[in-house]
Amino acid sequence: MSPSSPPAAGLYVHVPFCSAVCPYCDFAVTTGGDASRRKYLRALLAEIGLWSGGVEEGREGEGGGEPVGAAWRHAFDTVYLGGGTPSWLPADDLAAVLDALAEGFSVRSPPARLFLEANPEDVTAQSATAWRNLGVATLSLGVQSFDAEALRFLGRRHAPEQARGSVETALQAGFDAVSLDLIYGLPGQTAADWRRDLETAVALRPQHLSCYQLTVERNTVFGARRRRGELDELPEPRQAELFRLTHRFLADAGYPAYEVSSFARSPQHRSRHNRKYWQHAPYLGLGPSAHSFDGRRHRWWNRRQLSFWRAAVERGERPLEGDEVLSDAQLATEALMLGLRTAEGVDLEAVRRRHGVDLLAANAGLVDRLLADGLATLTAGRLALTLDGLVVADGLAARFAVGEAE
């Protein structure tokens, strides 16, 4: 692709509001009423203007990165409204955001694929129709579980019947894809418990599933409970058992994994937006805590706290918390770690061409051991992990040596 035709980018818009904060959540979220929503919307529209227009002078990113003050120049072919709870915003507010994005940025033709996250309790025939009319192609539902006890533990506000009903309503609305988020690895959860959730999910026939192992983050309610000795995490062998069950069950049900936690009924239902993160494509993040990458070396991120983010925007400043310019070795490390989590694996020659790092030459002995132990395969220059390898993917990636670029 020529320098004058940069790759299509992804756009992420963070909506930080929730009716309540779940005890496992470590995202930048808060509760708020109509006044907070109106202030957020004004600030978000202003931030869109700051990026679509840019400023005349900006610090040039080191090593070929984008100037900090430059207008965004990549075209988008995906737009992801995440959070938080984007479905908490009225359809008119969502329409105002989408109109501002269309006016301020270049969008590839056909129109960019639009993703929207929603909670089951927000899904009605009327709301689903409104989102569909806005152009939402993929609706991602935060189901988390179909078990009443699990939902109570996770602090969710919907009942199992609402979860099932929301999926059925969404499918009837005619979205291109309906995706369900599920969480497993809860304290005391058995294989039979988790299998029932999976059976319920596949019986509904969504096009996509995201299954995440419960992670107890320090700065959450669950983190505080763990420090007080009030929460015992599921032992690692049990977590590994549930991980293998997830992949085997869903593959047999027609949902093969394309990433460690992502499962789709067909290639066309895989997340086009999330793949941009895994492949170092450019992406722009708007809203508190959102991250951005110029597709080359420069990464930056917004202020996490809603009031600080909004105050910066109201002063006419981009609400940046920090930024970094990545070296070839850092980029190669990320390509390795992210690639090993996907079914496609790591294209070793592409990493060498793009970042000047020969991962195979620097790790020949390690790769031979992984192949001999049945943890990886090497086919046509692609290093991919087997199911047993995916169980310990992050630990395996950390064993690789990544030297300086050639």
C-alpha positions in Angstrom: 0.0 0.0 0.0 1.4 3.4 -1.0 2.2 6.1 1.6 -0.6 8.2 0.0 -3.1 5.5 0.7 -2.8 4.6 4.4 -4.6 1.6 5.7 -8.2 2.0 6.9 -8.3 2.8 10.6 -10.6 1.9 13.4 -12.5 4.4 15.7 -13.3 3.7 19.3 -15.7 5.9 21.3 -15.8 5.3 25.0 -19.1 5.9 26.8 -18.2 5.9 30.5 -21.7 5.6 32.0 -23.3 2.6 33.8 -26.4 2.3 36.0 -24.0 0.6 38.5 -20.4 -0.4 38.5 -19.9 -4.2 38.4 -17.5 -5.5 41.1 -15.1 -7.0 38.5 -14.9 -4.0 36.3 -11.6 -2.1 35.9 -12.7 0.1 33.0 -13.1 3.9 33.2 -16.8 3.9 34.1 -19.1 5.9 36.4 -22.7 6.4 37.2 -24.5 9.6 36.2 -27.8 11.2 35.3 -29.1 13.3 32.5 -26.9 16.3 33.4 -23.7 14.2 33.3 -24.8 12.7 30.0 -25.4 16.2 28.4 -22.0 17.4 29.5 -20.3 14.3 28.2 -22.0 14.6 24.9 -21.0 18.2 24.4 -17.4 17.3 25.3 -17.3 14.3 23.0 -18.6 16.4 20.1 -15.9 19.0 20.9 -13.2 16.3 21.0 -14.3 15.1 17.6 -13.7 18.6 16.4 -10.3 18.8 17.9 -9.2 15.7 16.0 -11.0 16.3 12.7 -9.6 19.8 12.4 -6.2 19.5 14.2 -4.1 22.4 15.1 -1.5 24.3 13.1 1.5 23.5 15.2 2.2 20.2 17.0 5.1 18.3 18.4 6.4 15.9 15.8 6.3 12.3 17.0 9.8 10.8 17.4 11.0 8.2 15.0 8.3 8.9 12.4 5.3 9.1 14.6 2.3 11.4 13.9 2.6 15.0 15.1 0.7 15.2 18.4 -1.3 18.2 17.1 -2.0 17.0 13.6 -5.5 16.3 12.4 -6.4 12.6 12.0 -5.7 11.7 8.4 -6.7 8.0 8.1 -10.0 6.8 6.8 -12.1 4.7 9.1 -13.8 1.4 8.1 -14.9 0.4 11.6 -16.6 2.4 14.4 -16.9 0.8 17.8 -19.1 2.4 20.5 -18.0 0.8 23.8 -17.9 1.5 27.5 -19.4 1.6 29.9 -22.8 1.3 28.4 -23.4 2.9 25.0 -26.9 1.6 25.1 -27.5 3.9 28.0 -27.4 6.9 25.6 -30.7 7.7 23.9 -30.8 7.0 20.2 -30.9 10.7 19.4 -27.6 11.2 21.3 -26.0 8.3 19.4 -27.2 9.8 16.1 -25.6 13.1 17.0 -22.3 11.4 17.7 -22.5 9.4 14.4 -23.4 12.5 12.4 -20.4 14.4 13.9 -18.1 11.5 13.1 -19.4 11.4 9.5 -18.9 15.2 9.1 -15.5 15.3 10.7 -13.7 12.3 9.4 -13.2 10.3 6.2 -15.2 7.0 6.1 -14.4 4.4 3.6 -17.1 3.2 1.1 -19.1 1.1 1.7 -19.9 2.7 5.0 -17.8 1.8 8.0 -19.0 -1.2 10.0 -20.6 0.0 13.2 -20.4 -1.9 16.5 -22.5 -1.1 19.6 -22.3 -2.6 23.1 -25.5 -3.0 25.0 -26.8 -4.5 28.3 -29.6 -7.0 28.1 -31.9 -4.8 30.2 -31.7 -2.1 27.6 -32.8 -4.3 24.7 -36.4 -3.9 23.5 -38.0 -4.3 20.1 -38.0 -0.5 20.0 -34.4 0.1 21.0 -33.1 -2.6 18.7 -35.0 -1.1 15.8 -33.6 2.3 16.6 -30.0 1.0 16.7 -30.5 -0.9 13.5 -31.8 2.3 11.8 -28.7 4.1 13.0 -26.7 1.6 11.0 -25.4 -0.7 13.8 -24.2 -3.9 12.1 -22.9 -5.8 15.2 -24.7 -5.6 18.5 -22.6 -6.9 21.4 -24.6 -8.0 24.5 -23.1 -8.0 28.0 -24.9 -11.2 29.0 -22.0 -12.6 31.1 -24.0 -15.6 32.3 -27.4 -17.3 32.0 -27.2 -18.5 35.6 -29.0 -16.5 38.3 -26.5 -17.1 41.0 -23.6 -16.2 38.7 -25.3 -13.0 37.7 -25.8 -12.0 41.3 -22.1 -12.7 42.1 -21.1 -10.6 39.1 -23.3 -7.7 40.1 -25.4 -7.8 37.0 -28.9 -6.4 37.0 -30.6 -8.6 34.5 -32.2 -12.0 35.1 -31.5 -15.1 33.0 -34.8 -14.7 31.3 -33.9 -11.1 30.3 -30.6 -12.3 28.9 -32.2 -14.9 26.7 -35.0 -12.5 25.6 -32.4 -9.8 24.7 -30.6 -12.2 22.4 -33.8 -13.3 20.7 -35.0 -9.7 20.3 -31.6 -8.7 18.8 -31.6 -11.6 16.3 -35.2 -10.7 15.2 -34.1 -7.1 14.6 -31.9 -8.2 11.8 -28.4 -7.1 12.8 -25.6 -8.5 10.7 -24.2 -10.1 13.8 -25.2 -10.5 17.4 -22.3 -11.2 19.8 -22.6 -12.4 23.4 -20.0 -11.7 26.2 -19.7 -14.4 28.7 -17.5 -14.8 31.8 -16.2 -18.0 33.3 -13.8 -19.1 36.0 -15.9 -17.9 38.8 -15.1 -19.1 42.3 -16.5 -22.6 42.8 -17.7 -22.8 39.2 -17.8 -26.4 37.9 -17.4 -27.7 34.4 -21.1 -28.7 34.4 -22.0 -25.1 35.4 -20.1 -23.5 32.6 -21.2 -26.1 30.1 -24.8 -25.2 30.8 -24.1 -21.5 30.0 -22.4 -22.5 26.7 -25.3 -24.8 25.8 -27.8 -22.0 26.4 -25.7 -19.6 24.4 -25.2 -21.8 21.3 -28.9 -22.8 21.4 -29.8 -19.2 20.8 -27.6 -19.2 17.6 -25.9 -15.8 17.8 -23.2 -15.2 15.2 -20.4 -14.5 17.6 -19.3 -15.3 21.2 -16.6 -13.7 23.4 -15.8 -15.8 26.4 -13.5 -14.2 29.0 -11.9 -15.8 32.1 -12.6 -13.8 35.2 -9.7 -11.7 36.1 -9.6 -10.1 39.5 -8.0 -6.6 39.1 -6.5 -4.8 42.0 -8.6 -1.6 41.8 -12.0 -3.2 41.8 -14.5 -4.4 44.4 -13.4 -8.0 43.8 -9.7 -6.9 44.3 -10.6 -5.4 47.7 -12.5 -8.6 48.6 -9.5 -10.7 47.7 -7.1 -8.6 49.8 -9.5 -9.1 52.8 -9.6 -12.8 52.2 -13.2 -12.8 51.2 -12.8 -14.0 47.7 -10.9 -17.1 46.5 -10.1 -17.3 42.8 -10.6 -20.6 41.0 -7.4 -22.6 41.0 -5.3 -22.5 37.8 -5.8 -26.2 37.0 -9.6 -25.7 37.1 -9.3 -22.5 35.0 -7.3 -24.4 32.4 -10.0 -27.2 32.4 -12.7 -24.6 31.7 -10.6 -23.0 29.0 -10.1 -26.3 27.2 -13.8 -27.0 27.6 -14.7 -23.7 26.1 -12.6 -24.1 22.9 -13.6 -27.8 22.4 -17.3 -27.3 23.0 -17.6 -24.2 20.8 -15.6 -25.7 18.0 -17.9 -28.8 18.0 -20.9 -26.5 18.1 -19.7 -24.6 15.0 -18.0 -21.7 16.7 -14.3 -22.2 16.1 -11.9 -19.8 17.9 -10.1 -17.2 15.9 -8.6 -15.6 19.0 -8.1 -16.9 22.5 -11.4 -15.5 23.7 -13.3 -14.9 20.4 -15.5 -17.4 18.6 -17.4 -16.9 15.3 -19.8 -19.0 13.3 -18.1 -18.0 10.1 -15.1 -15.8 9.0 -17.5 -13.0 8.0 -18.6 -12.7 11.6 -15.2 -12.2 13.1 -14.6 -8.8 14.7 -13.1 -6.6 12.0 -12.5 -3.8 14.6 -10.7 -5.9 17.2 -8.3 -7.3 14.6 -6.9 -3.8 14.0 -5.5 -3.9 17.6 -4.0 -7.2 17.0 -2.4 -6.3 13.7 -1.0 -2.8 14.6 -3.4 -1.0 12.3 -4.1 2.6 13.1 -7.0 3.5 15.4 -8.3 6.6 17.1 -9.9 6.5 20.6 -12.3 9.2 21.8 -13.7 9.7 25.3 -12.1 9.2 28.7 -9.3 6.5 28.9 -9.4 5.8 25.2 -6.2 4.7 23.5 -4.9 5.6 20.0 -2.2 4.4 17.6 -1.0 6.0 14.4 -0.3 2.6 12.7 3.5 3.3 12.8 5.1 3.9 16.2 3.2 6.5 18.1 0.6 5.5 20.8 -1.2 7.9 23.1 -4.1 7.7 25.6 -6.7 10.0 27.1 -7.2 11.1 30.7 -9.1 8.4 32.6 -11.2 10.5 34.9 -14.3 11.8 33.3 -14.1 15.3 34.9 -10.4 15.7 33.9 -11.1 14.5 30.3 -14.0 16.9 30.0 -12.1 19.9 31.5 -9.3 19.5 29.0 -11.7 19.4 26.1 -13.6 22.4 27.3 -10.3 24.3 27.4 -9.8 23.5 23.7 -7.1 21.0 24.5 -6.8 17.3 23.4 -7.3 15.4 26.7 -4.1 13.4 26.6 -2.8 11.7 29.7 0.4 10.4 28.0 2.0 9.0 24.9 4.9 6.9 23.8 6.9 6.2 20.6 7.6 2.5 20.3 10.9 0.9 19.1 11.0 -1.9 16.5 11.8 -4.3 19.3 8.7 -3.2 21.3 6.5 -3.4 18.2 7.9 -6.9 17.4 7.2 -8.0 21.0 3.6 -6.8 20.8 3.2 -8.5 17.4 4.4 -11.7 18.9 2.2 -11.5 22.1 -0.9 -10.6 20.2 -0.3 -12.9 17.3 0.2 -16.0 19.5 -3.3 -15.4 20.9 -4.9 -15.8 17.5 -5.6 -18.9 15.4 -3.6 -17.5 12.5 -0.5 -17.1 14.7 2.5 -14.9 14.0 3.7 -14.3 10.5 7.4 -14.4 11.3 8.5 -13.0 7.9 6.0 -10.1 8.2 7.5 -9.2 11.6 11.0 -9.3 10.1 10.1 -7.1 7.2 8.1 -4.6 9.2 10.2 -4.4 12.3 13.6 -5.8 11.4 13.4 -8.5 14.1 14.0 -12.1 13.2 12.1 -13.9 15.9 12.8 -17.4 14.5 16.6 -17.0 14.4 16.7 -15.5 17.9 14.5 -18.2 19.3 15.3 -21.4 17.3 15.8 -23.6 20.4 12.7 -22.4 22.1 10.6 -22.9 18.9 12.0 -26.4 18.5 10.9 -27.2 22.1 7.4 -25.8 21.6 7.0 -27.9 18.5 8.3 -31.0 20.2 6.0 -30.5 23.2 3.0 -30.1 21.1 2.4 -26.5 22.2 2.9 -24.9 18.8 3.0 -25.5 15.0 5.1 -23.8 12.4 3.5 -23.8 8.9 4.6 -21.7 5.9 6.4 -19.3 8.2 3.5 -18.9 10.7 4.0 -19.8 14.3 0.7 -20.7 16.0 -0.1 -22.2 19.3 -2.1 -25.4 19.8 -4.9 -25.6 22.3 -2.5 -26.7 25.0 -0.2 -23.8 24.1 -3.1 -21.2 24.2 -3.7 -22.2 27.8 -0.4 -20.6 28.7 -0.1 -18.2 25.8 1.0 -15.2 27.8 3.7 -17.2 29.6 5.0 -18.6 26.4 5.3 -15.2 24.7 7.3 -13.9 27.7 9.9 -16.7 27.0 10.9 -15.3 23.6 14.0 -13.2 23.1 13.4 -10.0 21.1 16.6 -8.3 20.4 17.2 -4.9 18.7 16.2 -4.5 15.1 18.6 -5.2 12.3 
